[in-house]
Amino acid sequence: MKKLLYLISLCLITIMLSSCNQSNKKLENMTTQENNDYVAIVSENRTYIPFCAVDNSERGEQIGIVNGDKNDQVYEYKDYSTDDWIISFYKSGEMDSSMLMKEINVMEIPGNLKSDYEWNNK
């Protein structure tokens, strides 16, 4: 009986430690840059501008937050490099939606995407 209790305790501790490790993943703290038409997200030497709304299911792994706000989250865009595309998501609990952001210098747009914003059509 003591061995069983010991084994169960060990399993529970292992599970708790592994889940703590996942939640403490270091997220990049990105900033914003305001323009007359939009608010861009800046990450190191890259500037991302709004491109189009996407379904929340398109979000990959969370990679950052914006301006230290844990609710202003940045995710990978599934199957695309974060050098070119990211997803911005503000977790408010009301009408939470995802905005696809493209790096400002990206010229090759995947065929399934179309921007509704004038600044992307210049």
C-alpha positions as CSV (number, residue, x, y, z in Angstrom):
1,M,0.0,0.0,0.0
2,K,2.8,2.4,0.9
3,K,4.5,1.7,-2.5
4,L,1.3,2.5,-4.3
5,L,0.9,5.8,-2.5
6,Y,4.6,6.6,-3.2
7,L,4.1,5.8,-6.9
8,I,0.9,7.9,-7.2
9,S,2.6,10.8,-5.4
10,L,5.6,10.6,-7.7
11,C,3.4,10.6,-10.7
12,L,1.4,13.7,-9.5
13,I,4.6,15.6,-8.7
14,T,6.0,14.8,-12.2
15,I,2.8,16.0,-13.9
16,M,2.7,19.2,-11.8
17,L,6.3,20.0,-12.7
18,S,5.9,19.4,-16.4
19,S,2.8,21.6,-16.5
20,C,4.5,24.4,-14.6
21,N,7.4,24.3,-17.1
22,Q,5.0,24.8,-20.0
23,S,3.2,27.8,-18.5
24,N,6.5,29.5,-17.7
25,K,7.7,29.5,-21.3
26,K,9.4,32.7,-22.1
27,L,7.2,34.9,-24.3
28,E,8.7,37.8,-26.3
29,N,7.5,41.2,-25.2
30,M,6.7,43.0,-28.4
31,T,5.8,46.7,-28.8
32,T,3.4,48.7,-31.0
33,Q,4.0,51.5,-33.5
34,E,1.1,53.8,-34.5
35,N,0.6,54.9,-38.0
36,N,-2.2,57.1,-39.4
37,D,-4.0,54.0,-40.8
38,Y,-3.1,51.2,-38.4
39,V,-1.2,50.0,-35.3
40,A,1.7,47.8,-36.1
41,I,3.4,45.2,-33.9
42,V,7.2,45.5,-33.7
43,S,9.3,42.5,-32.9
44,E,13.1,43.1,-32.9
45,N,13.8,44.4,-36.4
46,R,10.4,43.4,-37.9
47,T,7.2,45.4,-38.2
48,Y,4.0,43.6,-38.7
49,I,0.9,45.3,-40.1
50,P,-2.8,44.1,-40.1
51,F,-3.7,42.0,-43.1
52,C,-7.0,40.2,-42.6
53,A,-9.1,38.5,-39.9
54,V,-8.6,34.8,-39.6
55,D,-10.3,32.0,-37.7
56,N,-9.0,31.4,-34.2
57,S,-8.2,27.8,-35.3
58,E,-5.4,29.2,-37.5
59,R,-3.3,30.2,-34.4
60,G,-0.3,28.1,-33.7
61,E,1.8,28.3,-30.5
62,Q,1.8,31.5,-28.5
63,I,5.2,33.3,-29.1
64,G,4.7,36.7,-27.4
65,I,2.6,39.4,-25.7
66,V,2.3,43.1,-26.6
67,N,3.4,46.0,-24.4
68,G,3.5,43.7,-21.3
69,D,-0.3,42.9,-21.5
70,K,-0.8,39.2,-21.0
71,N,-4.2,39.5,-22.7
72,D,-2.7,41.0,-25.9
73,Q,-1.2,37.8,-27.3
74,V,0.8,37.0,-30.4
75,Y,0.8,33.6,-32.0
76,E,2.4,31.7,-34.9
77,Y,0.4,31.5,-38.1
78,K,0.1,27.8,-38.7
79,D,2.4,26.5,-41.5
80,Y,4.1,29.9,-42.1
81,S,7.3,31.5,-40.8
82,T,7.1,34.1,-38.1
83,D,9.6,36.0,-40.1
84,D,6.6,36.8,-42.5
85,W,3.4,36.3,-40.6
86,I,2.0,36.4,-37.0
87,I,-1.5,36.4,-35.5
88,S,-2.5,39.1,-33.0
89,F,-5.2,38.1,-30.5
90,Y,-6.7,40.1,-27.7
91,K,-8.2,37.9,-25.0
92,S,-11.1,39.9,-23.6
93,G,-13.8,37.2,-23.3
94,E,-16.1,39.1,-25.7
95,M,-15.9,38.6,-29.4
96,D,-12.4,37.4,-29.3
97,S,-11.0,37.3,-32.9
98,S,-7.7,36.8,-34.5
99,M,-6.0,39.3,-36.8
100,L,-3.4,38.0,-39.3
101,M,-0.4,40.4,-39.4
102,K,2.1,40.4,-42.3
103,E,5.7,41.7,-42.0
104,I,5.6,45.0,-43.8
105,N,8.1,44.0,-46.5
106,V,6.4,40.7,-47.5
107,M,5.4,40.7,-51.1
108,E,4.4,37.1,-51.7
109,I,0.9,36.5,-50.4
110,P,-0.5,33.0,-50.1
111,G,-3.2,32.4,-52.7
112,N,-5.9,31.8,-50.1
113,L,-5.5,35.2,-48.5
114,K,-6.8,38.6,-49.5
115,S,-6.5,41.8,-47.5
116,D,-9.4,44.2,-47.1
117,Y,-7.0,47.0,-46.1
118,E,-5.8,49.7,-48.5
119,W,-2.3,49.9,-47.1
120,N,-1.7,46.2,-48.2
121,N,-2.7,47.0,-51.8
122,K,-0.1,49.7,-52.5
